Amino acid sequence: MTQPTRPTPELLAELRKPRPYPAVSVTLPTHRHWPESQQDHIRLRNLLGEAEKRLADDPEVTKAQAAAVTQHLAAAADEIDPEYFGDGLIVYASPEEHRSFLVGGSVPERIVVNTTYLTRNLVALEARERPYLVLVLSTGEVRLWRGRGDQVAEDHEGGFPVISSGAEREKAPSRDGGQWTTQDFRNMLMDADRKLTGVLRATPLPVVLVGLSKHLSIYREVTSHGQAIVVDLEVGGLTHTTPAELSAQLAPARQALADGDTAERHALDEARSGKRYAAGVQDVWQAAGEGRDALLVVEDLRVTARPETVEGAERSTLTLLDQEEADTEGAEEDIVDSLVETVLSADGEVVFVPGESLADARGMAAALRY
């Protein structure tokens, strides 16, 4: 079952449930366009062949289990159409089932065999693709769009679009925007702002404000939602734009949203002030094992380590290793995978941030429950 749509929190929780060994997760970076997407299907077949070999060589996997998982991996590949590839592909398979997801974010090329599916990439995708609102200002109207990741759609609910009642919307704009300072234009913006109040009350989301410089300036003067507006994007000519065209124009705004996860940073600052803060993989790992990580903020990094038992407490500390040592006994190729699953299983929240965002915390930090 291939799912090009984004997984719900309920589905993510279901995917994280422990399963009988072996539960196989395969991730592959893909391309949206031909002819590269055709090569992706060949690369997928090769990667699934490698997964089949790993199962056959695994002494903990019976021939019947290996055959069942291999069959599900092949079925997953048969269901995937390269024409609909996004930026990445995730395939899950066990002796009982298979699932696959076409995702809009980059993923590494990996094979993981464990007792749970690797949901880290889906969690990271969900964090990168948080919903937002887009308010597009023009001379004679204000339009509202809803976005999630690079997908946008115009919203016609809540009284939008708001159309100016004055004849000035038919006039060509002056270079300095002088005509837009008239009362009719301000009334239109204030009407749109009042309607935005109801939208934000129902769905409190960050707002991207789009328009020419004079548009943005006047709206900032009349709005009562200054705190909700997180990005100003100075661009015009989008009154009758298509979703694809608007999405392309919004790329800088999406990056600004990703770089400015102020809510998470504020939560970490509060936790630090309240002495409920952990930084670095060792301290964050230990707190997660104790069920204390309420919020994990982590860069999209990879850490090879071996969990150790100390004073009878299993997996309570880590021995950090080089990536070349991933095959040593007890080592995990990427301990961040296990860390994310541990935090989520304890009803914590996980947010991925761009690289170097947490340099002072050595790549990860947590707000603790106590």
C-alpha positions in Angstrom: 0.0 0.0 0.0 1.7 3.1 -1.3 0.8 6.4 0.5 1.8 9.7 -1.2 -0.1 11.5 1.6 1.4 12.6 4.9 1.0 10.2 7.8 -1.3 11.2 10.6 -0.1 11.1 14.3 -2.3 8.0 14.8 -0.5 6.2 11.9 2.9 7.2 13.2 2.0 5.8 16.6 0.8 2.5 15.0 4.0 2.3 12.9 6.1 2.7 16.1 4.6 -0.3 17.8 7.0 -3.2 18.5 6.8 -6.0 15.9 8.3 -9.5 15.8 11.8 -9.5 14.3 12.5 -8.9 11.5 10.8 -5.6 10.7 12.6 -4.0 7.7 12.7 -0.3 6.9 14.2 0.8 3.6 14.7 4.5 2.7 15.9 5.8 -0.7 16.4 9.3 -2.0 14.4 9.7 -5.3 13.8 12.2 -8.1 10.5 13.9 -9.1 11.2 14.0 -12.8 12.1 11.7 -15.7 14.6 10.3 -16.7 16.1 10.3 -13.2 13.0 8.8 -11.7 13.3 5.8 -14.0 16.8 5.1 -12.6 15.3 5.4 -9.1 13.2 2.3 -9.6 16.3 0.3 -10.6 18.1 1.6 -7.5 15.1 0.6 -5.4 15.2 -3.0 -6.8 19.0 -3.2 -6.0 18.4 -1.9 -2.5 15.6 -4.4 -1.9 17.9 -7.1 -3.2 20.5 -6.1 -0.6 17.8 -6.2 2.1 16.9 -9.7 0.9 20.5 -10.8 1.2 20.8 -9.4 4.7 17.8 -11.3 5.8 19.1 -14.6 4.3 22.4 -14.1 6.1 20.8 -13.2 9.5 20.9 -16.2 11.8 18.0 -14.9 13.8 15.7 -14.9 10.7 14.2 -18.2 9.6 13.9 -19.1 5.9 10.1 -18.7 6.2 10.4 -15.3 7.7 12.9 -14.2 5.1 10.8 -15.4 2.3 7.7 -13.7 3.7 9.4 -10.3 4.1 11.1 -10.6 0.7 7.7 -11.2 -0.8 6.3 -8.1 0.8 9.3 -6.0 -0.3 8.7 -7.1 -3.9 5.0 -6.4 -3.6 5.8 -2.9 -2.4 8.2 -2.2 -5.3 5.5 -3.4 -7.8 3.0 -1.0 -6.4 5.2 2.1 -6.8 5.0 4.2 -10.0 8.1 6.2 -10.7 5.9 8.8 -12.3 4.8 9.9 -8.8 8.1 9.8 -7.0 8.8 12.7 -4.7 12.1 13.5 -3.0 12.3 10.3 -1.0 10.8 6.8 -0.6 10.2 4.9 2.6 9.2 1.2 2.5 8.3 -0.9 5.6 7.9 -4.7 5.5 7.4 -7.5 8.0 6.3 -11.1 7.5 2.7 -9.9 7.8 2.6 -6.6 5.8 4.2 -3.9 3.7 3.7 -0.2 3.5 5.4 2.5 1.5 5.4 6.3 1.6 6.4 8.8 -1.2 7.7 11.8 0.7 8.5 15.4 -0.1 11.8 15.6 1.9 15.2 14.1 1.4 16.0 10.8 3.1 19.3 8.8 3.2 19.8 5.4 1.5 19.4 2.9 4.3 18.3 -0.5 5.3 17.4 -1.1 9.0 16.3 -4.5 10.4 14.9 -4.3 13.9 11.8 -5.0 16.0 10.2 -1.7 15.1 9.9 0.3 11.9 12.2 3.3 11.5 9.8 6.3 11.7 12.5 9.0 12.2 12.3 10.2 8.6 8.5 10.5 8.7 8.7 12.4 12.0 11.3 14.7 10.5 9.1 15.2 7.5 6.1 16.1 9.7 8.2 18.7 11.5 9.4 20.2 8.2 5.9 20.4 6.8 4.0 22.1 9.5 0.9 23.9 8.3 0.8 27.6 7.7 -1.4 30.3 6.3 -0.6 32.7 3.4 -2.2 36.1 3.1 -1.7 37.5 -0.4 -2.3 41.3 -0.6 -3.0 43.1 -3.9 -4.6 46.4 -5.0 -8.2 45.2 -5.0 -8.3 42.0 -3.0 -6.9 39.9 -0.3 -6.7 36.1 -0.7 -6.0 33.4 1.9 -4.1 30.2 1.2 -3.3 27.2 3.3 0.1 25.5 3.0 1.8 22.4 4.3 5.3 21.9 3.0 5.4 22.8 -0.7 1.7 22.1 -1.2 -0.7 25.1 -1.1 -4.4 25.5 -1.8 -6.6 28.6 -1.7 -9.1 28.8 1.2 -12.5 30.2 0.2 -13.9 29.8 3.7 -14.2 32.4 6.4 -15.1 35.3 4.1 -12.1 35.1 1.8 -11.2 36.4 -0.7 -11.9 39.9 0.5 -12.7 42.3 -2.4 -12.2 46.1 -2.3 -15.5 48.0 -2.6 -13.8 50.9 -4.4 -13.1 51.6 -8.0 -9.4 52.0 -7.4 -8.9 48.3 -7.7 -9.3 48.8 -11.5 -6.6 51.4 -11.7 -2.9 50.7 -12.4 -0.8 51.0 -9.3 1.6 53.9 -9.0 5.2 53.0 -8.6 5.3 54.4 -5.1 2.0 52.8 -4.1 0.4 56.1 -3.3 -3.1 55.1 -4.3 -3.1 52.3 -1.8 -3.0 54.7 1.1 -6.5 55.7 0.4 -9.2 54.8 3.0 -10.9 52.3 0.7 -7.7 50.2 0.5 -7.2 50.4 4.3 -10.9 49.4 4.8 -10.3 46.3 2.7 -7.2 45.3 4.7 -9.0 45.9 8.0 -11.9 43.7 6.8 -9.5 41.0 5.9 -7.8 41.3 9.2 -11.1 40.9 11.0 -11.9 37.7 9.0 -8.4 36.4 9.7 -9.3 36.6 13.4 -11.9 33.9 13.0 -9.5 31.7 10.9 -6.7 32.0 13.5 -9.2 31.3 16.4 -10.1 28.0 14.7 -6.6 27.1 13.5 -3.8 29.1 15.2 -1.1 28.8 12.6 1.8 31.0 11.6 1.0 33.5 8.8 3.1 34.4 5.8 2.3 37.9 4.5 2.8 38.4 0.8 2.6 41.6 -1.3 4.5 44.6 -2.5 6.4 46.6 0.1 3.7 49.3 0.4 1.0 46.6 0.9 3.0 44.9 3.7 3.7 48.2 5.4 0.0 49.3 5.5 -1.2 45.9 6.6 1.3 45.9 9.4 -0.2 49.3 10.5 -3.8 48.0 10.7 -3.4 44.4 11.8 -4.2 43.0 15.2 -2.3 39.8 14.4 1.3 41.0 14.3 2.5 38.2 16.5 1.0 35.6 14.2 2.7 37.0 11.1 6.1 35.3 11.1 7.4 36.1 7.6 7.0 39.0 5.2 7.5 38.1 1.5 7.9 41.1 -0.8 6.5 40.0 -4.1 3.6 41.1 -6.3 1.6 39.9 -9.2 0.1 36.9 -7.4 -3.6 37.8 -7.6 -4.4 35.1 -10.1 -1.5 32.8 -9.5 -1.6 29.0 -9.6 -0.8 26.8 -6.6 2.5 25.7 -8.3 3.5 29.3 -9.0 2.7 30.5 -5.4 4.5 27.5 -3.9 7.7 28.4 -5.9 7.5 32.0 -4.6 7.0 30.8 -1.0 10.3 28.8 -0.9 12.2 31.5 1.0 9.2 31.8 3.5 9.2 28.0 4.1 13.0 28.2 4.8 12.4 31.0 7.2 9.7 29.1 9.0 12.0 26.1 9.3 14.9 28.2 10.6 12.7 30.1 13.1 11.1 27.4 15.2 10.7 29.9 17.9 8.2 27.9 20.0 10.7 25.0 20.4 13.6 27.4 21.1 11.5 29.2 23.7 10.6 25.9 25.3 14.3 25.0 25.5 15.1 28.4 27.0 12.4 28.0 29.6 13.7 24.5 30.5 17.2 25.8 30.8 16.1 28.6 33.2 14.1 26.0 35.2 17.0 23.5 35.3 15.0 21.0 33.3 17.4 21.0 30.4 19.7 18.4 28.9 22.1 18.9 26.0 24.3 16.5 24.0 23.6 12.9 23.2 24.8 11.4 26.5 22.7 13.5 28.8 19.7 13.5 26.4 19.9 9.7 26.0 20.0 9.1 29.8 17.0 11.4 30.4 15.1 9.7 27.6 15.7 6.3 29.2 14.2 7.6 32.4 11.1 8.9 30.5 12.0 12.5 31.3 12.3 14.0 27.7 9.2 16.1 27.1 10.6 17.8 24.0 13.6 16.6 22.0 15.0 19.1 19.5 17.6 17.5 17.3 19.5 18.3 14.2 19.2 15.7 11.4 22.5 14.0 12.3 23.8 10.5 12.7 25.5 9.2 15.8 27.0 5.7 16.1 27.1 4.4 19.6 26.9 1.3 21.8 24.4 1.4 24.7 25.9 0.2 28.0 24.6 -1.2 31.2 25.7 0.7 34.3 24.9 -0.4 37.9 22.2 -2.8 36.7 20.5 -0.1 34.6 20.3 -1.4 31.0 21.2 1.0 28.1 21.6 3.8 30.6 24.7 5.3 29.0 26.5 5.4 25.6 29.9 4.6 24.3 30.3 6.8 21.2 31.9 5.1 18.2 33.2 6.0 14.8 30.8 5.1 11.9 33.4 2.5 10.8 32.7 0.7 14.1 29.0 0.2 13.5 29.4 -3.5 12.9 30.9 -4.1 16.4 28.9 -6.1 18.9 26.1 -4.1 20.5 26.7 -1.1 18.4 23.9 0.9 16.7 24.6 2.5 13.4 22.6 5.6 14.4 21.6 5.9 18.0 19.4 8.9 17.1 16.9 6.4 15.6 16.5 4.7 19.0 16.5 8.0 20.8 13.6 9.4 18.7 11.6 6.2 19.2 12.2 6.2 23.0 11.0 9.8 23.3 7.9 9.3 21.1 7.0 6.1 22.9 7.0 8.0 26.2 4.5 10.6 24.7 7.3 13.2 24.2 7.6 15.5 21.2 10.4 15.4 18.6 11.3 18.3 16.4 14.1 18.2 13.8 15.9 21.4 13.0 18.5 22.4 10.3 22.2 21.6 10.8 24.2 23.9 13.1 20.9 25.2 14.7 22.0 23.6 18.0 25.8 24.0 17.8 25.9 25.1 21.5 24.1 21.9 22.5 26.2 19.6 20.3 23.4 18.8 17.9 20.5 18.0 20.3 18.8 19.3 23.4 15.8 18.3 25.5 13.3 20.0 27.7 12.7 17.7 30.6 9.6 16.8 32.6 11.4 17.1 35.9 
